[in-house]
Amino acid sequence: MRIRMKTMSAGPEGVMQQGVIYNVSDEEAKALVEGNYAEFVDAVEPPPSDDDFVELTDEELGSQLKHIGGGTFELPDGERVKGKDEAIAALRVKLAEESEEQ
């Protein structure tokens, strides 16, 4: 289910930024909306424009990494980073830089 965060939220699965749209489980969406931390996003909402920033979850970013052993992960561009959290953060920075260049 798609929600837009009204406030920033942090939990075991990562940080959710205010104003960003996320895909979450129905249960999590209901809890966040009932707590007034988020609002539902209509399924008929137009697709984001090039100016809109859509943040990927740590899980989505993690699926782009290749574990090569010893706690080291390879980014899609071939760079190697020690630690999964560090690799996800490095990938997030690279993607942000790429979107700024466009």
Residue, then its C-alpha position, 0 to 999 in steps of 0.5 A: m500500500r502506498i503512503r506519504m509520510k507527514t512526519m519523519s519516522a525511524g524504526p528497525e527497517g530504516v528512516m522514512q522521510q517527511g513528504v516521501i511516498y513509500n510502499v509498505s504493508d497494509e498493516e504498517a500503512k494502517a498503523l501509520v495513518e491511524g497514528n497521523y504519521a502518514e496519509f494514504v496515496d490514491a492509486v490513481e495519482p499521476p506518476p511522479s514527474d522528473d522533478d519528484f524525488v522517490e526514495l528507495t527503501d533499504e530493502e530495495l537498495g539492498s537487492q541491487l548489492k552483490h555480497i562477495g564475502g567477508g562482509t563486503f558488498e559490490l555496488p552496481d558500478g563495481e565499487r566494493v564497500k565493507g558492511k551492508d549498511e555502508a554499502i546501502a548508504a554509498l548506493r543512496v549517495k550515488l543515486a542522489e548524485e546521478s539524479e542531480e546531474q540529470 
